[in-house]
C-alpha cells in the first residue's frame, strides 16, 4: 500500500511478479527405468523487474485499487518515470511458439525464456511490430501453425487481433476491432477458419476513476456479444452475435460444426476478479454469491447462416469449475474431453478476511460427447477426482502420450 497527499493505492493479487518453476526429468544412461529429478525456479527478468531490482524497492504505483485521485496520480507518475502505466509482470501463463518458450501477462508483451536455465532472453515484440498488451492465452491455428494473439488497451484501440507467422518472425496481420469500450477480453478463441472474440460487460475505463469508481467494473445493464471473425478479416468482417450478458474468463475450446461455430467456456452471470482474499464480498456465504459468481460450463452455438444463437449450461449447480485444459492438438477442433479444476466451496469460504480463496479441491474430466439422460444436474458426464480434506491443487496441464 502506498500513501500520499492524494490518498492510498494498493496492488491487487494479480499484480505480483512472475516466478517460473521447472521440474526436469532426466533418464539415466543406459537405463530406461531410472530417472533423476532436478528443480529450478526464477523470477521473470522483465524490464520493469530489473528496474525495481536495481533500485532495491518497488517503483511502479498500482492504479487498480485505491482512492480515485491517488490512482490518477499513479498513472501520471508511472508514465512520466517509466513510459508505461503498468509493470511488466509476465505472471499469468507460459506458452510455446516456433520452438520458443514465453512467459506472458496481458498487460504487456511476453518475455522469452531459456527453458534450461530459466534465464530471461528478452521481450518479444515480433520484430517491433507489436508494442502493446498481449493476451496470456494465444492460440496456435490447426494446420497452419500460425499464432493468433490479441491485446486490450484502456485507450483506443481497445482491442486488437494479430496473426503471427508459423516461424514466429513476422506479424502477418494486425487489426483494430474498433470497439467502443475496453472489454476485459482475457482469452481469444479460434477455430480452423475463424477468430472468436468475447465482448462482455466486464470493462476497464479510466474515466470511472474520476467519478470515484474503479478501473475494472462489471456493467451488467449493458450488452454482451460474441464475434466470429475470418482469420484474415478486418473489423467490418466480424459477425456479431448478441447474447445474454455474461462474464467468461477462460474458454475450453471453439470449433466449427456444420453451419455453426461452437464456443464453450466457463460462464458466470456477473463478475468479480476472484483472488486470494475476496475482500470485496461482505458475506461470501450469501446466496447471491452462489447465483452470480458460480462458474459453470456453458455452450454457445452461433449459426453463421441464420445469424441466430442459442446457449445452454453443460454442468449443474452443485460444483463450481474453472481453469480448463485440453489436449492442445485439438485447439480449434472438435474434441471429446476437457480437464478442469474443482472449487472446494466450503474451504474457499471458510475463515475471515485474508483467507486464501478460491481453493481447488480436485480435478474433473469432462466427457463432452456423453450427454446425461437424467433431468437436472450435469448435462454432460463429469468424472471427479477429489483430493483429501485440506488438500488443494492449481494449474493443471495436459501432457499427451507420445503416440
Number of C-alpha atoms within 10 A of each C-alpha: 11 13 12 10 7 14 14 18 24 18 16 16 12 15 19 13 18 22 16 19 11 14 10 12 11 11 13 11 8 7 8 8 7 10 12 9 9 9 9 12 13 14 17 27 25 23 15 19 21 12 17 14 13 9 10 9 9 11 16 22 22 24 25 22 19 23 21 25 19 23 27 19 18 23 20 14 16 19 14 11 11 14 10 16 19 20 23 26 28 29 21 18 18 18 16 15 18 14 9 13 18 25 26 29 24 26 21 26 26 29 24 24 22 13 13 9 11 20 16 18 15 16 19 20 18 16 11 9 13 17 13 16 20 25 26 27 22 23 26 25 24 18 8 10 16 20 22 23 22 27 28 24 21 17 12 14 17 20 25 21 25 22 23 20 19 17 13 19 13 15 20 15 16 18 16 16 18 14 14 10 20 23 24 26 24 20 21 24 27 28 27 18 15 22 25 24 23 23 27 27 25 27 18 22 19 21 14 14 21 15 10 13 16 20 20 20 18 20 15 17 8 11 14 21 17 20 19 23 23 18 20 16 16 16 15 9 14 18 17 19 19 16 17 13 21 22 26 25 21 20 23 23 25 28 24 20 13 9 13 18 21 24 23 23 25 25 25 21 16 20 21 16 14 14 16 16 18 22 14 12 12 9 13 17 14 10 9 11 13 16 13 15 17 22 26 22 25 19 20 19 21 25 18 16 8 9 13 13 17 12 15 12 19 22 23 15 14 12 15 20 23 24 18 24 21 21 16 15 13 17 22 25 18 16 17 12 17 18 24 23 26 25 23 23 19 12 19 20 19 13 12 12 14 10 17 16 19 19 23 25 23 20 23 18 18 22 16 16 12 13 13 14 10 8 7 10 14 20 19 19 17 20 12 15 13 16 15 9 9 10 13 18 14 14 11 13 13 12 9 10 6 4 3
